[in-house]
Amino acid sequence: MARLRLNTLKPGENYTAQELDSFVTTTDVALLSTNANQLFTDPDRQYKVVHEFEGFFEHSSDDGEKYFREKKAYVVEKA
């Protein structure tokens, strides 16, 4: 259970869906998954972090502009 207290993810490492759930609940990050909306359906499923980004561009529906968000973003795929 101690491993559930993650404060960062490392590219190339595997994590369970339960660990990722705990991480995004306690950390201001964006998590992108290659298996659509099924990321948290099986808490024991393993996911590999394949990319880490320091931020991303986001389109604002308010003013139509694109803004860079300085927010960690991770891409994960089923291991």
C-alpha positions in Angstrom: 0.0 0.0 0.0 2.9 2.4 0.6 3.5 2.6 -3.2 0.1 4.2 -3.6 1.6 7.5 -2.3 3.2 8.4 -5.6 4.4 12.0 -6.2 5.7 11.4 -9.7 5.5 8.9 -12.5 8.6 7.6 -14.4 8.6 6.9 -18.1 9.2 3.2 -18.7 7.8 2.1 -15.4 4.6 0.1 -14.9 1.9 1.1 -12.4 -1.4 -0.4 -11.5 -4.7 1.4 -12.3 -5.2 1.8 -8.6 -1.8 3.5 -8.2 -2.6 5.8 -11.1 -6.0 6.6 -9.7 -4.4 7.6 -6.4 -1.8 9.7 -8.2 -4.3 11.7 -10.3 -6.5 12.2 -7.2 -3.7 13.8 -5.2 -1.7 15.5 -8.0 -2.5 18.2 -10.5 -1.7 16.3 -13.7 -3.3 15.2 -16.9 -3.3 11.5 -17.7 -3.8 10.3 -21.2 -4.6 6.6 -21.8 -4.5 4.6 -25.0 -7.4 2.4 -23.9 -10.1 5.0 -24.0 -12.3 5.3 -20.9 -11.4 1.9 -19.4 -8.3 3.1 -17.4 -9.8 2.7 -14.0 -12.1 -0.2 -14.6 -9.7 -2.9 -13.4 -7.7 -1.7 -10.4 -5.0 -4.4 -10.8 -4.4 -3.8 -14.5 -0.8 -2.7 -15.2 0.0 0.4 -17.3 3.3 1.6 -18.6 4.1 5.3 -18.7 5.3 5.9 -22.3 5.7 9.7 -22.3 6.0 12.5 -19.9 5.4 16.2 -20.8 6.0 19.4 -18.8 2.8 20.9 -20.2 0.5 21.0 -23.2 -1.5 23.4 -25.4 -5.2 23.7 -24.7 -7.9 25.5 -26.7 -10.1 27.9 -24.8 -13.8 27.7 -25.7 -14.2 31.2 -24.1 -12.0 33.2 -26.4 -10.9 30.7 -29.1 -7.2 31.1 -28.2 -4.7 28.4 -27.6 -2.8 28.5 -24.3 0.1 26.5 -23.0 -0.7 24.9 -19.7 2.3 24.3 -17.4 0.9 21.0 -16.0 2.6 17.6 -16.1 0.9 15.3 -18.6 1.6 11.5 -18.9 0.7 9.0 -21.6 0.0 5.5 -20.4 -0.7 2.3 -22.2 -1.7 -1.2 -21.1 1.3 -3.3 -20.2 
